[in-house]
Amino acid sequence: MNEETIFNNIKQALNDAPRNQYTAELHLQMIKYADDLKNITAKEFCAGVGLKSSFGTEFSKMRNLTARLKSAGLNTTQL
């Protein structure tokens, strides 16, 4: 899946998320696509999804957390 498609999928998921679940949905999407986006910077992620650059830190955290979750058995393709 290419980056543009992933960014559009994330945008759609965020648009569909209830207001009080926006951040949780953002984190879930970051984890879901962490492997596909492993070669982009946090800045590129934020630009692609249309987020403030301050969310770049969250992207980096979730990418690091994904490795730990996967080693504990998480299958990100099921998210």
C-alpha positions in Angstrom: 0.0 0.0 0.0 1.4 3.4 -0.9 1.8 6.3 1.5 -0.9 8.4 -0.1 -3.5 5.6 0.3 -2.4 5.1 3.9 -2.7 8.8 4.7 -6.2 8.9 3.2 -7.2 5.8 5.2 -6.0 7.5 8.4 -7.7 10.8 7.5 -11.0 8.9 7.0 -10.7 6.9 10.2 -10.0 10.2 12.1 -13.0 11.9 10.4 -15.2 8.9 11.4 -14.0 8.8 15.0 -16.2 10.1 17.8 -14.9 13.4 19.1 -13.9 11.9 22.4 -12.1 9.1 20.7 -10.0 11.1 18.2 -6.6 10.7 20.0 -7.2 7.0 20.7 -8.1 6.4 17.0 -5.0 8.4 15.9 -2.8 6.1 18.1 -4.5 3.0 16.8 -3.9 4.1 13.2 -0.3 4.9 13.9 0.2 1.4 15.3 -1.7 -0.2 12.4 0.4 1.4 9.7 3.8 1.6 11.6 5.5 -1.0 9.5 4.3 0.5 6.2 5.5 4.0 7.3 8.8 2.9 8.9 10.8 4.9 6.3 9.2 8.3 6.8 9.9 10.9 9.3 7.4 12.1 11.9 7.3 15.4 10.1 6.3 13.7 6.8 3.7 11.7 8.7 2.1 14.9 10.1 2.2 16.6 6.7 0.7 13.6 5.0 -2.2 13.3 7.4 -2.7 17.0 7.8 -1.8 17.1 11.5 0.0 19.8 13.5 3.8 19.0 13.7 3.4 18.5 17.5 1.8 15.1 16.7 5.1 14.0 15.4 6.2 13.0 18.9 3.2 10.7 19.2 4.0 9.1 15.8 7.5 8.3 17.0 6.2 6.9 20.3 3.6 4.7 18.6 6.2 3.4 16.1 8.4 2.4 19.0 5.6 0.9 20.9 4.5 -1.2 17.9 7.7 -3.2 18.0 7.0 -4.1 21.6 3.4 -4.9 21.0 4.3 -7.1 18.0 6.9 -9.0 20.0 4.1 -9.7 22.6 1.9 -11.2 19.8 -0.1 -8.3 18.3 -1.0 -8.8 14.7 -1.3 -5.3 13.3 -3.1 -6.5 10.2 -6.1 -7.3 12.4 -6.5 -3.7 13.6 
